[in-house]
Amino acid sequence: MTIHARKSYLALAAESAWGTTPGSPAYYHIPVTSYAVKMKRDRRKSRPFVGLLQAKHGKSFRGMPAGQLQTGMYGFKPGGAAASIMQELVDWAMSEPETVDKMSKLAEWAEGPNVSNARHNGLRVNSWTIEGSADSGTVTISLDLMGKTESALATAQAIPNDRELCIEMEFSDCTFALGGVPQQLRSFQWQGQNALAATYLNATSPSALSAGDLTETLTFTILKADDTYTAYNRAFSEVELTGQIVLKGLHNGTGTDGTAYTVLTIDFNRLSFVEPADSSGNTLIEEGLSFDVLKPDSSSAAKTLTYSEV
């Protein structure tokens, strides 16, 4: 039997203990543009001196499931989920900035389906990218995942019948501000790194998967109207601003009655300006503004995530 890529789909569920499937998982389905998580093995190429030029053996001795999940941002709340797809993915990636052992999920990838299905346990987010542009018209999220184990899955979860309600977030519905001033953007990109590190203790799968230093960057692309940011760059000025991104996705009846959108408001409490990057050509000049996302010298976090419905 051959496998058709369009027949594949993904179901996620929260884990209460890292790498362990709960007794009664609360599965929910999310649409993906790519799910490339698979077992990545560490292999040694053993070459002792045995009087030969040709290799006699090698050994795969440990490994973990790892790879990227890429999809659009959705305000839709699927059956079985505690929140919208947007909130499930964003919270998974970044809701625990000071936690060493990050939130984990299990994923069941139905390939075929019921031909080459796989379950991945203990998936944590190593890095994320959220971006949108006027050219694509949408906002997307990409998660780089690392996990504990991969196992065969005999039977995939049933496909829900309401996928037509799962509509991608529109870039034109979102709003942006710097220092409290609204900005009209050509594009934006927000990246974060949790710097996960796997520790193996005489086992073929990781015994721990812990976070390191968190680094985040934010880039806004605007039309250049003056030399403000060029002057900052020339003068070596240390400039800090607040920032805000408001992401809005249709929930299509899966949210509160009387509302249409699931909204995520991200307030950046401290953005440190890095540099401008002007485009070239014979059209309007675009300016890419890069910022480091930093924590204030207070109990506040570097960013605040607020969910609402309108």
N, C-alpha and C positions, 0 to 999 in steps of 0.2 A: 504494500500500500504506500503510495506517495503522500507527502505532506505538503499542504498548501499554506503559505504564510498568512493569507487573509483569514484563515480559519483559526488562527491563534488568538488567545486573549489572556488577560491577567486578573487574578483575584488577590487581594491583600487582606491581612488580619493582624491585629496587634498581638504582641507577645507580653505576657506578664513576667516571664523569666527568659533571659536572653538565650536564644537558640533552642527553645522548647515550645512545641506546639501545644496551645491550651487544650483543655479537655473538650471545650465547646467553642471553637473559634468563631468570632463574628466576622464572616467574610463579606467583602464588598468588592465590586468590580470597578476598574478604572480603564478608560480608553488610553492606549499608548501609541505613540508613533514609532517607538523602538524599545525593546526590552532585550538587552544584550548580556544579562547576568548569566554566567555559567561557571562551572568548576575550573579554577585556575590552579594548576599543580606546580609545585617546586620540584625540579628534577635534577639529580646529580648525574654527571657523565663520568662514571668511574673508569679511570685509566691507570691502574697500577702497572708496574713494569713486569710483563709476563713474556717478553721475548717476541712480541708481535707489534706490527704497526696498526693493525685493525682492532677496533673496539670489540670487547667481548660481552659487556653488559652495561646497563644503566638502571636507574631506579627513581621512580616518582615517590617521594617520601612524605609529602605533606601538601596541603592546599586548602583553598577556601573558595566559595562562590563570590564572584566579583564582576562588575560591569556597570553599564549605564542604563538608567530608565529615563526616557524622554517622552514628554507629553505636553499638551496644552494645559493652560490654567482653566479650571471649570468652577463655576459657582454652584453647580448641581450637587445635591446630596444623594448619593446612591443608597439603596436599601442595604442595611447591615452596618452602615458607617455611622459614627457618632457626630460627624460634621460633614461639610462640603468636601469635595475632592481637593480643592485649593487648600483648605485648612488642614486636611489630613497630611498632605505632602509637605506643606510649609512647616507645620509643627514638627513633623518627623525630622526635617532637616535642621531646624534652628531654634526650637523653642526652649532648649536647655543649654544656654551658652556657657555656663559654669559647671556643667555636669560631666564627669569623666566617662561614665558608662551611659552612653546616649540611648535614647528610645530605639527600640528594635521592632521590626515587623517580620512576618513570614510572607512569602510570595508563592503563589501557585501559578505556574505558567503552563497553560494548556496549548500544546503544540500539536497541531493535527486537526482537531484535538483527539485526545485519548490514543495517541500513537507514541509521542515522545514527551509526555508531560514530566514536569520536574517541580519539586518543592524546595524552596530555599529558605532556610531558617537563620535567624539571628542577623537579619540585614540592618545595618546602620549606615547613615549617610556620611561619606567621607568628604564630599564637596557638593556644592550646588551652584547652578546658574539660573537666574530668572531674568528674562529679557523680552523686550518687545520693540516693534518698529512700525513706522507708518507704511513701509514697503510690504511687510508681511500682513499687517493689519491685525495681528494677534499677539498674545503674551504667552510665552512658553516657559517650562521648567525642565531642567535636566539635573538628575541626581546621579552622582557616582557612588555606587553601593559596594559595601564589603560585608560578608556574612560568615557564618559558622559552618554550616553543612548543606550539602545538596543530596536529595534522595529522589528515587523514582516515585511517581504519583500514578496510581492505577486509574483513578476516575476523576475527571475535572469537575469543578463546580458548574452547575447549570447556568446557561447564559440568560441574563435578565432581558426582558422584552421592551425596555423603555429607553434604549440608547438614543432614540431620536431627540430626546429631551436634553441630551448632554452636548451643549453648544459651547464652542470655544470662546474664551474671553476676547473682547474687542479692544484693541489698543486705543481706539478713539474714545472709549468709555472711561479711560483711566486719566487721572490728573497727577500733576507733579509740582513741587515747589522747592525753592532754595532760599533759606533765610526768610521764610514766610512770604516770598514773592512767587506767584504762579509762573510756571515755565511751560512754553510750548516746545515739545521735543520732537526730534526726528527719530530718536531711538534711545533706549537705555539698556544697561546691563549691570546686574548685581550678582557678584560672585562671593562665595564663602568657602573656606577650607577648615574642616574640623580636624584634619591631620590625624586620622585614625592609624593606630599601630597594632598589629597582631602579635600576640605572645603565644608561643607553642611550648607546652610542657609535656615532653615525651608522648605526643599524640599526633595523629595525622590531621586533625582539625584544630583551629585556634582555641586556646584555653582562655584567652581574654582578648578583647578588642576595644582599646581605650583611646580616648581623644587626647590630642596634644594642643598646641597653641592655636587659637581661633584667629584667622585673618579674614577680613572682608574688604572688598573694594566696590565702588559704585561709579559708573560712568554715565553721564548725560550728554547727548549730542544735540546741540542747539544751533540756530543760525547766528553767526557772528555779527553783532551790531556795534561793538565798540572794542576798546583795547583793555578793558578792565582786567581780564584774566591774564593777558599777555604782560601787563604791567606788574601783576602779582608775581609772575614767573621771573621777570627781569630783575625785580628788586629782592628776590629771595624772601619775600614776605610769607610768614606763616599765617595763613588765613583759615579760620574755622567758621563753619556755617551749620545751621540745622537744616534738615531736609525732610521731605515728606513725599511718599508715593501712596496713592489711593487706587487700588485694583478692584474693579467691579465686574462680576460675572453673573449672567442670568442663572437663577436657580430653577426656573420653569416649574413652579408649583411645589417644589420640594422644600421650600423654606416657610417662613411665616406668612399666613394669609394677609393679603393687602400689600405685600412687597413683591419686588421683581428681581432684585439683585442681592447676591452675597457680596459683602464688601470687606476687604482687608486694607486697613490703614497702617502703614509703616512709618513711624516717626523716628528719624535718625537724630539722636540727641547731640552728636558731635561728628561732623564731617570735616576732615582735614584735607584741604586742597593740595593736590599733587602737581599737576601740570595741565596745560591746554595742548590740544593737538588739532591744528587747522588742516582742513582738507585742501587739495589743490585742484585746479582746473579752471574752466571758463564759465563757471556758474556761480551761484551764491555760495559764499564761503561758509562751511559748517565747522563748528568748534566742538571737539570732544573734551569734556571736563571730567577729570579723574579725581576721585576722592578716596582716602582711606577712612574706613568706618572705625571710630575709636570710642572707648568707654569714657564717660565723664568721671571726674574725680569726686564721685558721690556714690550713693547706693543705687543710682539709676543704671540701667543697662545701656549698651551702645545703641540699642533700638528698642522700640516698643511696638508690639503687634496687637492690633485691636480689630476684632471681628464684629460685624454688624449686618443688618439687612435693611434695605431701603426699597 
